[in-house]
Amino acid sequence: MAQGGQPIFILPEGTNRSIGRDAQRNNILAGKVLAETVRTTLGPKGMDKMLVDGLGDIVVTNDGVTILKEMDIEHPAAKMLVEVAKTQEDEVGDGTTTAVIIAGELLKKSESLLDSDIHPTIIAMGYRKAAEKAQAILDEIAIDKVDTETLTKVAMTAMTGKGTEAAREPLAKLIVEAVQKVADGKVVDTDNIKIEKKDGAVVEESNLVEGVIIDKEKVHPGMPSEIKDAKIALINSAIEAKETEMDAQITITDPAQMQAFIEKEESMIKDMVQKIADSGANVLFAQKGIDDLAQHYLSKSGIMAVRRVKKSDIEKLSRATGATVVTNLDDLTADDLGEAGIVEERKISGEDMIFVEECSAAKSVTLFVRGSTKHIVDEIVRAIEDAIGVVAATVEDDQVVAGGGAPEIAMAKKLKDYAESISGREQLAVNAFAEALEIVPKTLAENAGLDSIDCLVDLRAAQEDSFYMGLDVFSGEVADMKEAGVIEPKRVKKQAIQSASEAAEMILRIDDVIASTGGADDMPMDPGMGGMPPMM
């Protein structure tokens, strides 16, 4: 702008700005590219991605949120879709890829509506109405009254195609058992399920421990390696001579004084150990350090001790054994001790681990996951974390839906009927939303090497008879997903649709992108992206 020939600068020099359709087109493109990236990982026959970071560390996975977290994404609109995946992971634990590809498809469908001169606000309003109606349709087609068998099927569905194929049934049973043990009525705190992993064995050797496994070793070789009928003390302070809280200087003029100091320090540590022994404890877990001298006295007292145990593990031990975490040793009594049938140090794959087992009323359990190599066991753990999330969600909600693209087709059919009841241009947005939902069965078919158009046509026809008709990617036929045992929690679908539609609405409403190049590390801008940072 110029006033009397004098240019007026509102934004600092070097600022990149894209306005109107350019801004919308760039943001939509970023969303579509991101959705296409993870799309091939969806379903039982989805492919994996290998991600290599700057240090050369490798992650091989088909877990949507893991891929998006590991990717170095710089485009701001793409980052908004990564947030969709993270929210899905936090809320349910599974369905991250589904949420992102639905969001990407909603953006793709909106592009043709924008080209038809439909205002972005109208599209966003239509999407919002469609999302609300989709939630209501999900309530209609949900299956109530979930039993243990259904929970096992939910866990197996979540793990299918994630590297756990060989042992998904036994793993699913372990996961359901773990969730049921920590469930408090209809509330499940998944933090009470600890996952400990170790490579060097086949996945079938994974097991559930009614207690806690600590990846540490006893502090002194003279301590017992196995203690039955364990009385467990949990201390979150250091067992060592206390230092003064202020800087102090002591002048020693006589060797006898030095000896007295050493003897006093020994006496303090000996008293500490004696207090632990007097309480009746024969196993000690300390959150902080244990002095070398204290280790010696503990060993002489026949107490197994472990130091520098993580705070989260101390809390799990407390829930599993019933022990009270004590800060001041003077307060330690027999009432503060927890109980376990056995505490044992075992060597697993060349490393010592402490097993706290046979806890009578364990409210915290450990899944001990095995795999042949580090990368395999990491991917199995990701699949198990997803399965724990969906089983917990199912226990809390007591509602499931069929899998295999069945609910998406059912919602799409009913949304198209609903669109006819809406007047004005919003009807087109609702129709676009319905078509976008069909991306899930379409992608399942494509990833299985099937003809997506034929599969969609067959699914639409089959859904006239039952909401449970979905795509069996192994046979390539349309089948009853309820009978086939392909079942997912309703919350996975509900959260995916909600997050995807809200993210798409937010991106659509952006008509001006102002990207400053100022800052500590002037970010390179890609002119091909309308002045936006490139998506790497």
N, C-alpha and C positions, 0 to 999 in steps of 0.2 A: 504494500500500500504506500501511497505517497501523498504528502500534503505540501503543496507549493514546490514540487520537485524534490522534496526531502523524503527519502524512504523511512518507513516506520517499522521497526522490528519488534514483533510481539514475542516470538519464540527465539531462544538462543540459536546462534549460528550452528549449523550441523544437525539440527533436529529434523528427523524424517517424519513425514505426515502423509497418511493416505485417507481420503475422504469418500463418503457415500458408497457407491457400488464397488469401487476399488477395495475399500476396507472390508466390505462384506464378502466380496469374492475371495480375497486373500485368507480371511478367517475361515470361510467354508472350505477352501482348498486344504488348509492346514488340518482341519478336522477330518476331512475325507482321507488324506494321506495317512494320518495316524490310525484311523479305523482299518484301512487296508493293510497296514503293517501287522496288526495283531489278528486280523480276520482269519488267516490260514491256521491259527492255533485252536480254533473252536471245535468242540466235539470230540467224540472218541477216536476219530481218525485224523484229528488235527496234527499239524507238524510242529516240530520244536524250533526254537531260535537259539543260536549260539551268540552270546554277548561277551565281548572281550573289552575290559576296561584299560585305562592308560597304563596300568601296572602289569598288564598281561594276564590278569586273573580271569578265569572263564566261568560263565554261568550258562548251563544248558537247560532250558525250560520252555514250557508252553503255558505257563501261568501268566495271564494278562498283566496283572499289576506288577509282577516282578520284572517283566520285559520293559514296561513303561518307566519303572523306577530306575532301571539300569541304563536306559537310553539317555543320551545327553540331548534333551529337548530344549530348544531355546525359543521357539515361536510362542508368543503369549497365549494365543487361542488354543494351541495344542496343549499347553500346560493346563488349561482349564479342563480339558478332557482327561488329562492324567489325574486331576483332582476327583473326577467322577469315579475312576477306577479305585483310587485310594479310599474314597467314602464307601464304596461298595465293599471293599475288603474289610474296613473297620466295622461296618454295620452287620454284615452277613458272613464274610469270609470267602465267598465264592460268587461267580457270575460277573467277574470284572471284565472279561472279554465281551460278554453279552452286552453289558452296559455301554462300553465304548463303541461297539459296532452299531448299536441302535442310535446312539448320539450322532455318529458319523453319517448314518443313513438319513436321519432327520434333517441334517444340514444339507445333504445331497438333494433330498426332495424339495427342500425350501428354495434351492437355487432356481429350479424351473418355475416355482411360484413367483419369485422375485422378477424373473425374466418376463412374466406375464403381467407385470406392473401391480402386483399385490403388495401392499405395504407390510413391512416387517412386523409392525405391531399387530396387524390382523393375523398374520401367520402365527405369531407367539400366542395370541389369545386362542386361536384354534387348537394349537398344540396343547395348551393348558387344559382346555375343555376335554380334548381327546385323552389326555393323561388321566384326568379325574374319572372319566368313563371307563378307561381301561382298568383302573383299580377296582371299580365296582364290578366289572366283568370277572376279574380274577376272584373276587369273593364268591361270585355265583358258581364258578367252575371248580372251586377248591374242594379237596377231599378232607373231611373232618375225621376225628377219632384215630389218632396215630398210635400204633403198637410197636413193640420192639422189632418185629419183622420189617415193618415199614421203615423204621429208623435205619435198619441195616441196609435196606435198598437205597435209601437217601444217601448214605455214606458211600455205597458202591458206585452210585451214579456220579457223585462228585469226584471220585478217584479214577473213573474210567478214562483211559487215554492219557494218564499222567505218570507213566513209568511204573505203576503199581499193579499192572494187569495180572501178573503171575500170582499175587497173593492178596488181591483186593477183598476177597470174601473174609479170610481170617482177620485182615487188618480192620475191615469194617466192623466186625464183631468186637474187636478190642476197643475201637473208638466209641461204639455205642455203650459198651460196659463202662468205659472211663467217664463218659458224659453222665450216665445214670448214677455213678458213684458220687460225683461232685454236685449233682443237681440238688437244689434246696427247693423242693416243690416244683414250681414252674420257672424258677430262676436258675440259670446256669452261668457261673463265672468261669469262663474258659481259662483264666489265669491259674486256676487250681489244677489244671492238667499240664504237667511239665513234660516237654519232649526232649529226651536225651538221645543223641545220635552217636553211632560209632560204626565206621566202615570195617571191612574185613570179614563179613559173613553175609549169607543170603537173606533176603527180605523176610522169608518165612520164619526166621529165627527171632523176629521182633516179638516183644511180649509186654504185658501190662504188669506193672509193679504196684501193689497196694501200699504205697509209701513213696519214698523219694530216693533218687539216685543222685549222688553228688560227685562231680568230676574232679575229685581231689584224692589225696592219699593221707594216711595217718602221719603225724609229724615226727614220730620217733620209731625206729625199727624195733625197739624193745617192747612196744605196746602190743596188746593182743590183736590179732587180725580178725577175730570173730568173737562176738559177744551175744549170748542168748539172753532172753528176758532183759533186754536193755532198758536202763533208766537214763534218759537223755536230758542233758542240760544244754540250753541255748543261751549263749552270752554274747552281747553285742559290744563289749568293751575289751580292751587289750589285757592279757594276763602277763604283765611285766611290771617292773618297778616304776612307779610313777615319777615323772619329772616335775620340777617346780613350774608353776604357771607363769612365773616372771624370771627374768635373767637374774641369776644369783652367782656369787663367787665365794667359794669356801677356801680358806687357807688352812692347809694341814701342816703342822709343825712337828708331828711325831709319827713314826711308822705305825704305832699302835692305833692312832686315830684312823689311819687308812684301813687297817684291818677291821676296826670297828664299823667303818662305813660299809665295807664289803659284807661283813657278817649281818649287818642290819638289812642290807638289800636282800641277802639270801633269806633272812628270816621273814621279810615281807612276802617274798614269792612263795616260800614254804607255807605261810599262813593262808595265802590265796588258794593254793592247791588243797590244803587241809579243809578249807570251807567247802570246796567242790566235793571232796571225798566224804565229808561229814553229812552232806545232803543226801548221800546214797547214790549219786550219779556214777555210772561206769562208762558213759560215752559223753564226750563234750564237743560241741560245735561252736567255734568262736568266729565272730564276724571280723575281728581284727587279729593282731599278731599274738603269738605265744612265745615267751622268752625261752632261750635254750635251756636255762636252769629249770624253768617251769616244766618244759618237756620231759626233763629227767625225772622230776618228782612225780609228774603224772604217770609216767611209765612205771615207776616203782610202786605206785598205788594201783596199778592194773587198769588204769583208765585209758580208753582209746580217745585220742583228741585229733580234731581236724581244724586247721586255722584258715583265715581269710576266705570264709564261705560267703558267697554273695548274699546281699540283703534279701533278694527275692527268694533264694533257696532257704534262708533262715525262716522266712514267713511260711513257705510251703512245709518245712519240717514242723513248724508250730501247728499248722492245720492237720498234718498227717498224724502226729504223735500226741497232740494235746499238751505239749510243753508250752510254758510261758517264757517269752524272751526277757531275760534279766539284764539290766544295765549295771547295777551295783552288786558285786559278789557278796557283800554283807547281807543282801536281801534274799539270797538263794536259799530256798527250803525244799524239802521233799515234795511239797505241793506243786512246786514250779516244774517238776520233772515230767517229761513225756515218756511214753512206753512204746516199745516195738518188740516183736517176737525175736528178731535177729538183726544185728548190725554187723556187716561183713565187708572186708576189703577184698575185692576180686580183681584179677588181672584180665582186662579185656583188650584184645589187639595190642598187647605190649604195654598198656597203660593201666595204672591202678585206679579203681573207682570204688566209692563207698556206697553200698546198698543198704538202705534202711527199709526193712520189709516186715510183713505180717503185723501191720498196724491195725488194731481191732476196729477202730471207728474212723478210718482214714477219710478225711474230707479233702485230701489232696493226693493225687495219684501221678505216676510217671509212665509215659509210653516210651519204652526203650526200643529205638528204631535201628535196624541193621540194614546194611547194603554192601554190595561188593566193592564199590569205590566211593571216593568222597563226592564226586558229582552226582552219582546215582542216589546216594543216601540223602543228599541235599534236596534233590527233586522229589524223593519219596516224602521227606518232611514237609515240603510245600503242599503236596497232595493231601497229606494227613491234616495239616493245619486248615485247609479248605474244608475237608470232611468234618472236622471237629466243629467248625463254624456253622455248617449247614445242619448238623445233627442238633447242636445247641439251639439254633433258631427254630427247628421243628419241635423240639421239646417245649420251648417257650410258647410258640404260637398254636401248636397242635393242629396245623393245617398244611397240606401239601398239594401240589398240582402235578399232572403228568409231565414228562420231559419230551425229548425228541421233537421240539418245535410245536407240540400240540397246543399249549396255551397261547402262543403267538398267533397261530392260525385262527383259533377261536376268538381271540380279541380282535384280530383284523376283520373277520367276518361280521362281528357284532358292531364294530366301529363304523363299518361301511353302511350298515343299516341305520345307525344313530346319525350319521352325517346327513341322511335324507331329511331328518327332522329339523336340521339347522338351516336357517335362511341366510343369504348373504355369502360373502367370500370366505367366511370362516369354514364353510362346508368343504371347500377345496383343501384347507389346511388339515381338517380332520381326516379326509380321505388320504392325504399324503402321509399322515401319521400311521394310518392303518396299513398302507403299503410298506412303510418303513419297517414295521414290526415283522413283516414277512422275510426280512433279511436273515433272521435267525435260522428258520428251516432251510432257506435257500443256501446259506453258507454251510450248514451241516451237510447238505447234499453235495455241494461242490467239493468240500474237503474229503468226502468219501468217494469221489470220482464218479458221481451219479449226475444225470441230467437234471439240473435244478428246476427247469420249467415243467418237465413231466412230473417231478416230485411234488411241486406246488399245486399243480392241477389235481393230482390224485389226492393230496391232503385236503384240499378244499372240498372235494366230492365226499371223501370219507367222513369229514366232520359234520356232514348233514345228519349222520346217525349217532355220533358220540364225540364228546369233547376230549376223550382220551386218545383219539387216533393221532399218532405221530409217526415220524420217520425212523424206521429201524435201519441204521446206516450199515449194519453188518450184512443184512439180507438184501438191502436196497428196496424193501417193500414198505408199504404203509401198514402199521400194526397197532394194536391196543397197548399203549405204553403202560397202563396200570397193570395189565396182566404180565407184560414183559419185565416188570419191576424197575422201569426207568422213571424214577420219581424225584422231584425236587421240592424244596420248601417254597411255600407261597411267597415268603419274605424276599427270596432271591429275585423273583420276577418283579415284585412290587417295588423294591428298592432300585432295581436296574431301570425300570420305566420312569420312575420319579426322578432319579439323578440325571438320566439321559435327556429327558424332556426339559428339565430346568436348565441344564448346561446349554442345550441347543437354543432355548429361548434367550438366554443371556447373550450368547454369541450373535444371534440374529439382530438384537437390538443395538449392537455397536455400529455406528456409522462414521466414526472418526477415530483413527489410531495415531497417536502422537508418541513417537519413540525418540527419546533423548539419547544422543550418543555420548553425552558427558558422563563422567564417573571414573572409578579407579581403573577399570580395564576396558577402555573404549571398545564396545562390542561391534564386530564387523557387520555391516548391513548388506543385505542382498537386494540389489535393485529389481531383480525379477520377482521379488515378493512384495512389491509396492513399498519398498523402504523398510520392510520388517526384517528382524533377525532371521537368518536361515535356520530351518529345522534340520538338525544334524542326525 
